[in-house]
Amino acid sequence: MSPGELALRAQDLLSRLREEPRVPEEREQLLIAMNALRFLAASGQLQDFAAYR
């Protein structure tokens, strides 16, 4: 699976988790993780991140 596909699946998972009842701090943490993945994708750094992993 490509880094882009993995990032999309991770974003979907984080989005589903964020919709479940949680304390506000957890919702904010999930949103930060989602935004980080979006940033990596938008800035063309997914391949670099995959190499880092």
N, C-alpha and C positions, 0 to 999 in steps of 0.2 A: 504494500500500500504506500502511496506517495506521501510525502510530508504534508502536502495540501489536503489530501483526503483525511489523513489523521487529524489535522487541525480542525477540519470541518466536523468530524465526528466528536472531537473533544468539545468543541463549541456547543454542539447539540446536547451533549451530556450535561455540560455546565448549565445550559439554559433550562433543561428539565429539572435539574437539582435546585436551581434558583426559584423555580415556581412552587416547590414544595414548601410547606410552612417551616420557617426558620426564624431564628432571632435576626434582627437587623444587621448585626455585625457579620454574620455568616453570609447573608445576601450580598453585602458590600464586598466581601472577600471573593465570592464567586463572580461578581461583576468585574472586579479587577482582573481576575484570571481570564475572563472572556475578552476583556479589552486588550490584554497583553497578547493573546492569540491573534486578535484582529490587527494589532499593530505590527506583529511579525509578518503577517500575510500582506498587509498594505505596503510595508516598506521593503518587501522582497527578501526577507531574512529567514523564511521558513527552511530553506536548504541549509543555511548556516546553523540554525537551531537544531536541525536533525543531525548534523555533524557533531554538534556540541553534546547532544544526548548520548 
